[in-house]
Amino acid sequence: MIKDIIILLLISYLLYKLFSRFILPIVRLTNVANDQMNRMQQQMADMQKQQQQQEHQKARRVNNDTKPKEGDYIEYEDVG
């Protein structure tokens, strides 16, 4: 009877030690790695969005600069 209790306690202790030293750190590491990966993906998406906005604004400025402004264009008549 006491032998069975001691064996059960020993097995319980070893399982607890296995769980706390190996399984739990692996789970924590996996969660941290996933969080970091998600954060990096979000940063990349934000950077890409910002770059697209800058390119769009630059294209808009170029289009506005190429249009003749009223009063800047002088129409010449053909002499010939």
N, C-alpha and C positions, 0 to 999 in steps of 0.2 A: 504494500500500500504506500508506504513512505517512499519506496524506491520509484514507484510510478509517478508520484508527485514531483520528485526531484528530476526525473527524466523529462517530464512535461515542462517544468520550469526551465530546464536547460535548453530544451528545444525552442521554447518561447523566447528566451533570451537571445539565442543564436539567430532566430528569424528577425527579431527586432534589430539586432546589430546589422544583419544583412540589409534589411530595409533602410535603416538610417544611414548606412555608410555607402551603399551602392545605388539602390533604386531611387531614393529620394533625391540625391544630387543629380542623377541623370535626368530626372523629370524637371528639376529646377533649371538645369542647363539648357534643356530643350525649350522650355518656356522663354528663357532669356534670349536664346538664339532666335526664336520666332519673333519676339518683340523687336529685336534689333533689325531683323530682316524687313519687317513691316515698316519700321521707322525709315530705313534707308529707301525702300520702295516709295514711300510717301514723299520723301525729300526729292527723289529723282523725278517723280511726277510733278511736283511743285516747280522744280527747276525747268522742266520741259515746258510746262504751261507758261512760265514767265518768259522763256525764250521765244515761244510762239507769239506771245503778246508783243514782245519787243520787235520781232520781225514784221508783225502786222502793222505796228505803228510806224516802222521805218518805211514799209511799202506805201502806207497812206501818205507819209510826208513826201516821198518821191513822186507819187501821183499828183499831189497838190502843187509841187514845185514845177512840174512839167506843163501844167495847164497855163496858158497865157492869161495874165491878169488883165482885168479891164483897165484901159488907159495906158498899158505898157506896149501895146501892139499898135504899130502905125501901118496902115494899109497904103501901099503904093499902087499907083496906076501904071499900067504898061504904056511905055512910050515907044511906039514902034510901028 
